[in-house]
Amino acid sequence: MASTILQKNQNAQKKINLKGIGIGNGWVNPYYQVGSYGPYLYAHNLINLIELDTSIGVYDLFKGLVDLSQYLLASDVGNGLLELLMAEAGVNDVYDIRQDSDPTDPYADALDTYLNSDTAKKLFNVTEPWTMCATGPYIALINDEMRSSEDLFPDILSQIKVLLYNGYYDLICNWMGTDTWSSTINWQYHDQFNSAKNQTWIVNGKNAGFYKTYSTLTFLVVDNAGHMSPFDQPQNLHEMVYRFIYGSFSNNYYGIQSNDAKKNQTN
């Protein structure tokens, strides 16, 4: 969407004043992200070395299929690898390795009930039933699931800021995969970004995670959070958005901030 807006802006009389985008636990380059499942679980001591080696062999098959543009088969292999590793690791929730079930499910159920109510349908002027993650669009886009969109980033980064953030305990779009694919972006500050050091991200005097940044690209990991980082760490994510919009992630930042951060600085 950002790429399209920036392209259309070039010849548009009325331009959309897009300044930056945030991508939370994004699925951007499956070629690298599928390969992160095994190393991520191994780093958490949830699988052993033999299981890791086996996963690497399956991942090699996945990469070969992607190289041959066999995306549907690659999707089957990649998803099969994820299911196998989850079983070996004893992980029940692909969105948070700490959980037995998705803690956002009750809220999703409440949303389903509301959006399928007569009141909501009238407000939105719709007649079709609402379905979370409807199978129709998913099936229509299944051939794109294992295609990379990383090639869009050099042009985007040359014009606006980009924030990539991941919850530390998310498996399916884990931070290791994002760290890997972001390091391969072919943009003008590739080397400088990759050489940037990880820094601790502090909110209200407490460690909130770590990040690295250079020029228009920032990669940030949210501690004590899964796939739905704003659900798990709403206060810290609120502060993250403020810092991204108004200034810097440096811990001596005194720009326009949320009230919580201002109180902390005053104290």
C-alpha positions in Angstrom: 0.0 0.0 0.0 2.8 2.4 0.9 4.6 1.6 -2.4 1.4 2.3 -4.4 0.8 5.6 -2.6 4.3 6.8 -3.2 4.2 5.8 -6.9 0.8 7.5 -7.4 1.9 10.6 -5.6 4.4 11.3 -8.3 1.7 12.3 -10.9 -1.1 13.1 -8.5 -2.5 16.6 -8.2 -3.5 15.8 -4.6 -0.8 13.9 -2.8 -1.2 11.7 0.2 1.2 13.1 2.8 2.7 9.7 3.8 5.6 10.1 6.2 6.3 6.6 7.4 4.9 3.1 7.9 5.1 0.5 10.7 5.1 -3.2 10.1 4.3 -5.3 13.1 5.4 -9.0 12.9 5.2 -8.7 9.1 5.4 -11.6 6.6 7.7 -10.0 4.0 10.3 -12.4 2.8 9.3 -16.1 3.4 12.6 -17.3 1.8 14.3 -16.3 5.0 11.5 -16.2 7.5 10.6 -19.9 7.0 14.2 -20.7 7.6 14.1 -19.0 11.0 11.6 -21.4 12.6 14.2 -24.0 13.6 16.9 -21.6 14.8 14.3 -19.6 16.8 13.0 -22.7 18.6 16.5 -24.0 19.2 17.6 -20.7 20.7 14.7 -21.1 23.2 15.9 -24.7 24.0 12.6 -26.1 22.7 14.2 -28.4 20.1 17.5 -30.3 20.1 20.3 -30.2 17.6 19.1 -33.3 15.7 15.7 -31.7 15.3 17.3 -28.5 14.1 19.4 -30.3 11.5 16.3 -32.1 10.3 14.5 -28.8 9.9 17.4 -27.4 7.9 17.0 -30.3 5.4 13.3 -29.6 5.0 14.1 -25.9 4.7 16.5 -26.6 1.8 13.6 -28.3 0.0 11.5 -25.3 0.6 14.1 -22.9 -0.8 14.5 -25.1 -3.9 10.8 -24.9 -4.6 10.8 -21.1 -4.1 13.8 -20.8 -6.5 11.7 -22.8 -9.1 8.7 -20.5 -8.4 6.7 -23.5 -7.2 5.0 -21.3 -4.6 2.0 -23.6 -3.8 4.2 -26.6 -3.1 6.6 -24.3 -1.2 3.7 -23.2 0.9 2.8 -26.8 1.8 6.4 -27.6 2.7 6.9 -24.4 4.7 3.6 -24.9 6.7 4.4 -28.6 7.2 7.8 -27.7 8.6 6.2 -25.2 11.0 3.7 -27.8 12.2 6.4 -30.5 12.6 8.6 -28.1 14.7 5.7 -27.0 16.8 4.9 -30.6 17.7 8.6 -31.4 18.5 8.9 -28.2 20.6 5.6 -28.7 22.4 4.4 -25.3 21.3 0.6 -24.9 21.1 0.3 -21.2 20.0 2.1 -20.2 16.8 1.6 -16.5 17.8 3.2 -16.8 21.3 5.4 -19.8 22.3 4.5 -19.1 26.0 0.8 -19.7 25.6 -1.4 -22.8 25.5 -4.0 -20.9 23.4 -4.3 -17.5 21.8 -5.3 -15.0 24.5 -6.9 -12.8 21.9 -9.5 -15.4 21.0 -12.3 -14.1 23.4 -11.9 -10.7 21.8 -12.0 -12.1 18.3 -15.2 -14.0 19.3 -16.8 -10.8 20.6 -15.8 -9.0 17.4 -17.5 -11.7 15.3 -20.7 -11.4 17.4 -20.8 -7.7 17.0 -19.9 -7.5 13.3 -22.6 -10.1 12.5 -25.3 -8.2 14.5 -28.1 -6.4 12.7 -26.9 -3.2 14.2 -23.4 -3.4 12.8 -24.6 -4.6 9.4 -26.9 -1.6 9.2 -24.1 0.8 10.3 -21.7 -0.6 7.7 -24.4 -1.1 5.0 -23.5 -4.7 4.4 -25.5 -7.9 4.0 -22.7 -10.5 3.9 -21.7 -12.3 7.1 -18.4 -11.3 8.7 -15.7 -14.0 9.1 -12.3 -13.6 10.7 -9.6 -14.6 8.2 -12.2 -15.6 5.6 -11.1 -18.6 3.5 -12.2 -17.0 0.2 -9.5 -14.2 0.1 -7.0 -16.6 1.6 -7.5 -19.1 -1.2 -7.4 -16.3 -3.8 -4.0 -15.1 -2.5 -2.5 -18.5 -1.6 -0.1 -18.4 -4.5 1.4 -15.2 -3.1 2.0 -16.5 0.4 5.6 -17.5 -0.3 6.5 -14.7 -2.6 8.8 -11.9 -1.3 7.9 -8.2 -1.2 11.3 -7.2 0.0 12.1 -5.6 -3.4 9.6 -2.8 -2.6 11.7 -1.5 0.3 14.6 0.3 -1.4 12.2 2.7 -3.1 10.1 3.1 0.1 13.2 3.7 2.3 14.4 6.4 -0.1 11.3 8.4 0.6 9.9 7.7 4.0 10.7 6.1 7.4 10.0 2.4 8.0 9.7 0.7 11.4 9.8 -3.1 11.6 8.8 -4.4 15.0 8.4 -7.9 16.4 7.1 -9.4 19.6 9.9 -11.5 21.1 7.8 -14.6 21.7 6.1 -14.8 18.3 7.0 -17.9 16.3 5.3 -17.6 13.0 6.8 -14.2 12.1 9.6 -14.2 14.6 12.2 -11.5 15.1 15.1 -13.6 13.9 13.5 -13.9 10.5 12.9 -10.1 10.3 16.4 -9.5 11.4 17.7 -11.7 8.6 15.5 -10.4 5.7 16.0 -6.7 6.8 19.7 -7.2 6.6 19.4 -8.3 2.9 17.5 -5.2 1.7 19.4 -3.7 -1.3 19.3 -0.1 -0.3 21.8 2.8 -0.1 22.5 2.3 3.6 22.6 -1.5 3.6 26.1 -1.6 5.1 25.5 1.1 7.7 22.2 -0.4 8.9 23.8 -3.9 9.2 26.7 -2.4 11.2 24.5 -0.5 13.6 24.6 -1.9 17.1 21.6 -3.2 19.0 20.5 -0.8 21.7 18.3 -1.3 24.7 14.9 0.3 24.4 13.7 1.8 27.8 10.2 2.9 28.7 9.5 4.3 32.2 12.8 3.1 33.5 12.3 -0.5 32.4 13.8 -2.5 29.5 11.1 -2.7 26.8 13.3 -4.6 24.2 16.0 -3.7 21.8 16.4 -2.0 18.5 18.8 -0.8 15.8 18.4 2.0 13.4 20.1 3.9 10.6 18.7 6.6 8.4 15.0 5.7 7.5 15.0 2.1 8.8 14.5 0.9 12.3 14.2 -2.7 13.5 12.8 -3.1 17.0 12.0 -6.1 19.2 9.3 -5.9 21.9 10.0 -7.8 25.1 7.3 -9.8 26.8 5.1 -9.8 23.7 3.9 -12.2 21.1 2.5 -11.7 17.6 -0.1 -9.2 18.9 2.4 -6.8 20.5 -0.1 -4.0 21.1 -2.3 -6.5 23.0 0.6 -7.7 25.2 2.4 -4.4 25.7 -0.1 -1.5 25.0 1.8 1.1 27.0 5.2 0.3 25.4 3.7 0.2 21.9 2.0 3.5 22.5 5.4 5.0 23.4 6.9 3.2 20.4 4.5 5.0 18.0 5.2 8.4 19.6 9.0 7.9 19.3 8.7 6.7 15.7 6.5 9.7 14.7 8.2 12.5 16.6 11.8 11.7 16.9 14.1 8.9 18.0 14.3 5.7 19.9 17.3 6.9 21.8 16.7 6.8 25.6 17.7 10.4 26.0 14.9 11.5 23.7 13.0 14.5 25.0 10.7 15.3 22.1 6.9 15.1 22.1 6.0 12.0 24.0 3.2 10.2 25.7 2.1 11.4 29.2 3.6 8.3 30.8 7.1 9.1 29.5 6.8 12.8 30.4 5.9 11.8 34.0 8.8 9.4 34.2 11.2 12.2 33.0 9.8 14.6 35.5 10.3 12.1 38.3 
